[in-house]
């Protein structure tokens, strides 16, 4: 994938997409889960959807940012 241009999807963007689009939570419920306002969650989802759509349409790679866990292992925010 080093030959492809790429976009980075932040851990919070990935988690917001997982909660809203994959699990099907309302934005209000997802916002509560992430401990942010509904407006903030809406902004995160919109930015994430834009990045995913851009990557698909333009043939770009999506790089998923990871989050650090207390045991110093790095994992994607959703599995």
Buried (B, 14 or more C-beta within 10 A) or exposed (E): EEEEEEBEBBBBBBBBBBBBBEEEBEBEBBBBBBEBEBEBBBEBBEBBBEBBEEBEEEEBEBEEBEBEEEEEEEEBBBE
